[in-house]
């Protein structure tokens, strides 16, 4: 989440009046994340008791044509009992509204906080929640390709250029070229598929103690390999923020929690080391591009691409393949 676009108080109030959520009381920009502008809103509530919502403006990496998939998915998963926010439809029943060439959606606010130093119990709960959405989405009939797959990684790296990559780290051009070649030749095929989150970082999970109260920010969700989603979540949760320290206890708990709901097949287990290298490459590529191209003045915290280069090095080491056993 972030804020790239300014919306004045009067315009914001008029926008919120299009929803049956009461009158706008306050709107505060949220700085986390990189792809959308987000605000935490407080309103008087439809019943006058007060309510909170998240307003999202879709800035880039998200096509407006994909919004029915994302927002309908939230409603589907919420109806299945998954801890995800419902979409608040406007008074005309629309899932989202337009503002010039951009779109905005209002989402239910869920309680909880994002943890910065997860415990094994919390990692186990996240694994269970991730498996839960994979199972619950089996009868969600809409499909969406993964637009952040290998070709997107190649495009992002090319958009950085050799000089840009070297400005981040002099070894980075060789790291990414070698890894992209490996992944293009060794990417696993024919693994079980479902709708996947594809971006389940700690800041996209809300928790109260050891309980998951919210899985949020589904705007990279797509139809893909369930095990790849496990690999993304593993890379996001099982390392220190800078990628220098691996947490074996979190790794074991995450996998255990996932398999308590949806056991991984032998083929999925075998594929996890390569899928984790792909997950690391995906975020290395997008972070490198954002590092070099985030607009000046945007209310957004840039994230170090090298944190995922270090994860990539860990997963590429054959001595570490056993972490998924």
N, C-alpha and C positions, 0 to 999 in steps of 0.2 A: 504494500500500500504506500501511497505518496500523495503529494499535491502538486500538480503541474499547472492547473487552470484555476483562476480566481473566479468565484461566484459571489457577487455582492449580496448583502443581507436582504434587500427587497426582492431580488430575483430568486434567492433561495426560499424565501417565505412563499412566494407565488408558486414555485415549483412544488413545494410540500403540500400546498393547498389542493393539488391535484390528486392527493391520496387521502384516504379516510383514516388519518392518524392524528387528528387534532391540529392545533396551531404550532408553528415552529417556536421553540423557546431559545435554543442555542445551536450553533454549528461550529465544530472544531476540526481543523484539518489533522490528518493522521500521516505521520512522516514515514512509517515503515513501508518496505517494499519498493518496487521499481516500475511497475507497468501501468498502474491506474492512479487517478486522483480519488481520494477517499475522505469522507467527513463522518465524524460521530455526531449524530443529531439527537437532540432532546426535544420532544413535543409534549403538548398537553395530553396527548393520547385520545383515542376515539371515545373513551369512557370518562375522560377528564381526570384520570388517575396518574397521568404522566407515562411516557414511554420513550424508549431509545431505539435508534435505528442506525444502520450504516448506509450512506449514500455513496455510490461508486460512479465515477465518470470514466469511461473506457478510452484510454489515450492511445496506446500502440501495442503491437503484438496480438491484438484481439480484433477480429473482424465483427462488425455489427451483425452480419448474417449468422454468426455463431451464437449469438445471445439466446435465442430460443432453446438451444441445446443446453447451455450452461444453466439457465434459470429454471427450465423445466426439470432438469436433473436435480436441482436443489429441492424442488417441490416433491419430486418422486422419492428421494431419499428420506426427506423429513417425514413423509407419509408412512414410510416403512419403519420409522422409529430410530433412524440414524441421527446422531447429534450434529445436524447441519441446519443452517438458518433457512427459513422459508423466504421466498420472494414475496414482497408486498406489491400486489397488483394495484394499478391506479384505479380511479373511479370508473373508468371505461373498461376495465378488465385487462389492460395492457401489461405485459411483463416489464416493459421498459419505456422510456420516453426519449425523444430526440432533442438535442440542443445543437443547432447548426449541423456540422458533419460528425458530431459525436453523440453517444447514447449515455443515458443515466439509468440506474436501477436502484431501487430502495430494497434493502435486505433487513430481515429480522436481526436484532441485536441479541447475542447470546452471552450469558454470564461466564466468568472465568478469566484466567490470565494465561499468557504464554510463558512457559518456563525457560529460563536461560541455563540452568544446571539440572537437567532431568535426572531422576532416580530410576533404578531398574523397574520399580513398580509403575512409574509413569510411562516408561518405554514399553512395558508389557501392555498397558492399557491402550497405548497408541497402536501397537500391533493388532490388537483385537479390533479396534475401531476401523483400521484400514481394511482388514479382512471383511468386516461387516459391510462396508460400502461396496466391496467387490461382489459379495453375495447378494446384497439388496439390489444391485444394478443389473442382475442377470435378466430381469424382465423389463428393463428400460430399453425400448426398441429403437430409439434414435441413435445414430452413430456419428462420430466425428473423427477424422484422421488425426494423428499426432503431427501437428505442424511444427513441433520442436524436436523432430527426429534428426537422423544423421545429416540429411541434406541441409537442414537449418543450421546445424553446427558448422558445417562447411561454409555456408553463406556468411554467418556471423564472423568467423575467423577471417575470411577474405575481406569482410568489411573493416576489420581492424587494421589489416595491412602488416607487413613485416616490421616496418618502423614502429607502428603503434604497439605491437606485441613486445618488441624489444624495449620500449619505454616502460613497460610494466616489469619485465624481467628478461634479461638478455638470452636466457635459455628457452624462453617460452615458444618462439617459432618452431624450434626443432621438436619440442615436447608435443605440440598439437599436431604437427604434420605426421609424426610417427604414429601417434595414437589414432588419428582419423584413418590412416591407412590400415592399422590393425583392426579397428572396429568395423570398417566397411567390409573386410574379408571374413570376419569371425562373428558377426552379429547373430545371435540365436534366432531360430525360426520355429514356427509351429508350436508355440507354447500357449497354454490356456489364456483366454482373453476376456475382458470385461470392460466396463467403464472404469478408468483409473484417474486418480487425482493428479498425479505427475508432478506435484510441487509441495509435498507435505512436510514442510520445514516446521520447527518448533513455533515460529511466529504465525503459522497457519493452524495451530491447535490451541484451543482454550481448555484449561484444566482447573478444577477445584480439588486440591489435594491430589489424590491418585486417580481421580475420575475425569474422563474426557467429557467436557460439556459442549464443545463445539469444534467441528472441522470446517474451516472457512477457506475462502479464496480459491474457488474451483475453476478459475479462468484459464488454466492449462489442461483441464480435464479432457479426456479423449477416449476413444476405443483403443485399447492397447493391451500389452502383456501384463498380467497381474504381477508376475515376478519382477518386471521392470519397476513397477510402483513400489514393491518391497525394497528394491535396490536404491531407488531415489530416497526413500524414507530412511533407509539404513545410512546412507551417506550424509543425510541431513542431521541425524540424531546421534550418531555413535562416535563423533569426534569432537574435540575441542573446537571452538569457533575458528581458530586459525588453521585447523586441519593438521596440527602437529601431534596431537595426542589421541590415540584410539582407545575407546572404552569398551573392553570385552564384555563387561557386565551388562551394559546397555544393549549391545549386539545380541547377546544370548536371550535377554528378556524380550526384545522386540520380536525376534523370530519365534520364540515360544508363544508369545501372545497372539501373533498372527496365526500360527498353526493350530492354536486352540479353537479357532473358528473355521479356518480354511486350510487344511494341510497342503503343503507344497508337494508336487509330484517329484519323483527322482530327476526328471529332465529339468524341472525348474530349479531344484537345488544345484544341479551341475552347471546351470547357466548363470547363476548369481554372480560369480566373480567377474565375468565379462559384462553382464548387465550393470554392475556397479561401476566398472570403468566407464561405461557409456553414460551413466548418471553423472559421474564426475566431469566428464567431457562436456556434457550438456550445460552444466552450470559454470564451468570454466569459460566456455564460449560466450554465454550470455553476459556473464559478469565482465569479461574483458571488453566486450562491445559497449556495455553500459559505462564502464570505467572511462572509456575514451569519448563517449558521445552524450553523456547526460548533460542537458542544457544548464547553463549557468543560471543560478538563482532558483532552481527547482528545489522544493522542500522535500528532499529525498537524500537518504544516506547511501553513498556508493559503497559497494561491497568488494572486498579484495579477491580478485580472480585466483591468486596463488593459494588461497585456502583450499580450493578444489584441485589445483595441480598437485598439492601434497596428498590429498585423498586418492587421486589417480595413481600416484606413485605407490601408495600403500596397496591398493587393489591389484596393481599390475605385478606386484612381487609374489611369485608362486608360493613363497613361505607363508603367505597370509590367506591362502585359499580356504583354509580350514575354519575361518571365522563364521562361515555359513553352514557348517556341518550341524 
